[in-house]
Amino acid sequence: MVYREMQKVLRAYGEVLRLVRRLPEDSRPYYAKFARENFVNYREVDPKDAAAVQDLLRRTYNHSLWVLSKYGVDESVAGKLKESALLDRFGFCPPTLVEIGIPYTLEIMEDNNYFIWDIFQQYNQSDRKQVEVATVFIRQYDGAEAITYSEQVNVSALFLQGYQGNLKWEYTSILHHELTHVFQWDGEGKAPVGLVEGVADYMKLVSNYNQKGSASRGMGERWDQGYDFTARFLEYCEELRSGFVAALNKKMSSF
């Protein structure tokens, strides 16, 4: 945790120096020196104090916007600094505005972890897929609301920032789906993508975090019509044979 906080501060400092290059040439030396001096002055901030680090990153971003505006530079160029600071809805703002953040993410990751193992009936370490470290990142990118690679979940900051509704509920729903990908088997990458995704959507369904508009019971013409339809098919199979999803996942531990 301390290492990640220090890395955020270093990335923010690097972005500030890059933004300085966008200022008029005669003003660059002053602001580069100002940034360096402040970076040194705040070296006493305890990286274990998340609130202090978050406040420092927030002030860094706000002050950078003020300087850019002063010289008529479009504030959109500070997008990477905003990503580094993870401002607004992601826990790096005044406590009254926080909807999600590191403490809640860690809490829901642990809860999801045990929930997934329970659905897969993996009560012993030897039953489970070997996962070294599961990580969740909120990143600035266009496209899907979340993408998981191996043990790393990437959630779109753009999607979360623009979401209208109960953000914490939606974020939790996303993590139910994406963390399933971390802990499920997929036939060494050879299982049908729709089936793998359907199992992940099944986790949302049985945890009561299925989004509005998802397939209802009895809908659809094929089991693989869509991820949410596959989730409903798995629900049906589970009713016919308790433990079906767990057995199916175990089957996909090899190909």
C-alpha positions in Angstrom: 0.0 0.0 0.0 2.8 2.4 1.0 4.7 1.7 -2.2 1.6 2.3 -4.4 0.9 5.7 -2.6 4.5 6.8 -3.2 4.3 5.8 -6.9 1.1 7.9 -7.3 3.0 10.9 -5.9 6.0 10.4 -8.1 3.7 10.0 -11.2 1.9 13.2 -10.2 5.2 15.1 -9.9 6.3 13.8 -13.3 3.0 14.9 -14.9 3.4 18.4 -13.3 6.8 18.8 -14.9 5.4 17.7 -18.2 2.6 20.3 -17.9 5.2 23.0 -17.2 6.5 22.5 -20.7 3.2 23.7 -22.1 3.6 27.1 -20.4 5.2 30.1 -22.2 8.9 29.6 -22.4 9.8 32.5 -20.1 7.6 31.1 -17.3 8.8 27.5 -17.4 12.0 27.9 -15.2 10.0 29.5 -12.4 7.3 26.9 -12.3 9.7 24.0 -12.7 11.7 25.3 -9.7 8.4 25.9 -7.8 7.3 22.3 -8.4 10.7 20.9 -7.4 10.8 22.9 -4.2 7.2 21.8 -3.2 8.0 18.2 -3.9 10.9 18.4 -1.5 9.0 20.4 1.1 6.3 17.7 1.3 8.7 14.9 1.6 7.8 14.6 5.3 4.2 13.6 4.5 3.7 10.0 5.8 2.8 7.7 2.9 0.9 5.6 5.4 -1.5 8.5 6.0 -3.8 8.0 3.0 -5.9 11.1 3.8 -2.8 13.3 3.8 -1.5 11.8 0.5 -5.0 12.2 -1.1 -5.3 15.8 0.0 -1.8 16.5 -1.4 -2.7 15.0 -4.8 -6.0 16.9 -4.9 -4.2 20.2 -4.2 -1.6 19.4 -6.8 -4.2 18.9 -9.4 -6.2 22.0 -8.5 -3.2 24.2 -8.4 -2.0 22.9 -11.8 -5.4 23.7 -13.3 -5.1 27.3 -11.9 -1.7 27.8 -13.5 -2.8 26.3 -16.9 -5.9 28.6 -16.9 -3.7 31.6 -16.1 -1.7 31.1 -19.3 -4.7 30.0 -21.4 -3.8 26.4 -21.7 -6.7 24.0 -22.0 -7.1 22.1 -18.8 -7.8 18.8 -20.7 -4.0 18.4 -21.0 -4.0 17.6 -17.3 -5.9 14.4 -17.9 -3.0 12.2 -16.9 -2.4 14.2 -13.7 -6.1 13.7 -12.9 -5.7 10.0 -13.5 -2.7 9.9 -11.2 -4.6 11.8 -8.5 -7.7 9.7 -9.0 -9.9 12.6 -8.1 -13.6 13.2 -7.8 -15.5 10.0 -7.2 -12.7 7.7 -6.5 -11.7 8.5 -2.9 -9.3 11.4 -3.5 -11.6 14.3 -2.5 -13.3 15.6 0.7 -14.8 12.7 2.7 -18.4 13.8 2.1 -18.0 13.3 -1.6 -16.3 9.9 -1.5 -18.4 7.1 -3.1 -15.7 4.5 -3.7 -12.1 4.3 -2.8 -9.3 2.1 -1.6 -10.9 1.0 1.8 -14.2 0.0 0.2 -12.4 -1.7 -2.8 -10.3 -3.8 -0.4 -13.4 -4.7 1.6 -15.4 -5.8 -1.4 -12.4 -7.7 -2.9 -12.2 -9.8 0.2 -15.9 -10.4 0.4 -16.1 -11.3 -3.3 -13.1 -13.6 -3.0 -14.8 -15.8 -0.4 -18.2 -15.6 -2.2 -16.6 -16.9 -5.4 -14.8 -19.7 -3.6 -18.1 -20.6 -1.9 -20.1 -20.8 -5.2 -17.3 -22.9 -6.7 -17.3 -25.0 -3.6 -13.6 -24.6 -3.2 -13.2 -24.9 0.6 -9.5 -26.0 0.5 -6.5 -24.3 -1.0 -5.8 -27.3 -3.1 -9.2 -26.9 -4.8 -8.6 -23.4 -6.0 -6.9 -21.8 -9.0 -3.6 -20.5 -7.9 -3.7 -16.7 -7.7 -0.6 -14.8 -6.4 -2.1 -11.3 -6.0 -5.4 -10.0 -7.3 -5.3 -6.3 -8.0 -7.8 -3.6 -9.0 -6.9 -0.5 -10.9 -9.1 2.5 -11.9 -7.6 3.7 -15.2 -8.4 6.5 -17.6 -9.4 4.7 -20.9 -12.2 4.5 -23.4 -14.1 1.4 -24.0 -15.6 -1.3 -21.8 -16.4 -0.4 -18.2 -13.8 -3.0 -17.0 -11.3 -5.4 -18.4 -9.4 -8.2 -16.6 -6.0 -9.5 -17.6 -4.8 -12.5 -15.6 -4.9 -11.3 -12.0 -5.4 -7.6 -12.8 -8.8 -5.9 -12.9 -8.9 -2.6 -14.7 -12.0 -0.4 -14.2 -12.7 2.6 -16.5 -12.4 5.9 -14.7 -14.3 7.5 -17.5 -17.2 5.1 -17.1 -17.4 5.6 -13.3 -17.1 9.3 -13.6 -20.0 9.5 -16.0 -22.2 6.9 -14.3 -25.6 8.3 -13.3 -27.0 6.3 -10.4 -25.8 4.4 -7.4 -22.1 4.3 -8.2 -21.1 2.1 -5.2 -23.7 -0.5 -6.2 -22.6 -0.4 -9.9 -18.9 -0.6 -8.9 -19.6 -3.6 -6.7 -21.5 -5.3 -9.5 -18.6 -4.8 -11.8 -16.1 -6.3 -9.3 -18.4 -9.3 -8.8 -18.0 -10.1 -12.5 -14.4 -9.1 -13.0 -13.0 -10.8 -9.9 -14.7 -14.0 -11.0 -12.4 -14.0 -14.0 -9.4 -13.8 -11.7 -10.5 -16.9 -9.8 -12.3 -19.0 -12.4 -10.8 -21.5 -14.8 -11.3 -21.2 -18.5 -10.0 -24.4 -20.0 -6.5 -22.9 -20.4 -8.0 -20.2 -22.6 -9.8 -22.7 -24.9 -13.3 -22.6 -23.3 -16.0 -20.6 -25.2 -15.7 -17.0 -24.3 -19.5 -16.7 -23.9 -19.4 -19.5 -21.3 -16.6 -18.0 -19.3 -18.3 -14.6 -19.3 -21.6 -16.3 -18.5 -20.1 -17.8 -15.3 -18.9 -14.3 -14.3 -22.4 -12.9 -14.9 -23.8 -15.7 -12.9 -21.8 -14.5 -9.9 -23.5 -11.1 -10.3 -26.9 -12.8 -10.6 -26.6 -15.0 -7.4 -25.1 -12.1 -5.4 -28.1 -9.9 -6.3 -25.9 -7.4 -8.2 -27.5 -8.1 -11.6 -27.9 -4.8 -13.5 -31.4 -3.6 -14.5 -32.2 -4.7 -18.0 -30.3 -8.0 -17.7 -32.1 -11.1 -19.0 -35.0 -12.4 -16.8 -35.9 -16.0 -16.2 -37.3 -17.6 -19.3 -36.0 -15.0 -21.7 -34.0 -15.8 -24.8 -33.9 -18.4 -27.5 -30.4 -19.9 -26.9 -28.3 -20.4 -23.8 -25.4 -18.6 -25.4 -27.5 -15.6 -26.7 -25.5 -13.3 -24.4 -23.6 -13.3 -21.1 -26.7 -12.5 -19.0 -28.7 -15.2 -20.9 -25.9 -17.7 -20.1 -26.1 -16.7 -16.5 -29.8 -17.5 -16.4 -29.1 -20.8 -18.1 -26.6 -21.7 -15.5 -29.1 -20.7 -12.8 -31.6 -23.2 -14.4 -28.9 -25.9 -14.5 -28.0 -25.2 -10.9 -31.7 -25.8 -9.9 -31.7 -29.1 -11.8 -28.4 -30.2 -10.1 -27.0 -28.4 -7.1 -23.3 -27.7 -7.6 -23.5 -27.7 -11.4 -21.6 -24.4 -11.7 -18.9 -25.6 -9.3 -18.5 -28.8 -11.3 -18.5 -26.9 -14.6 -15.7 -24.6 -13.3 -13.7 -27.6 -12.2 -14.1 -29.2 -15.6 -12.5 -26.1 -17.1 -9.4 -26.4 -14.9 -7.8 -28.2 -17.8 -8.6 -28.8 -21.4 
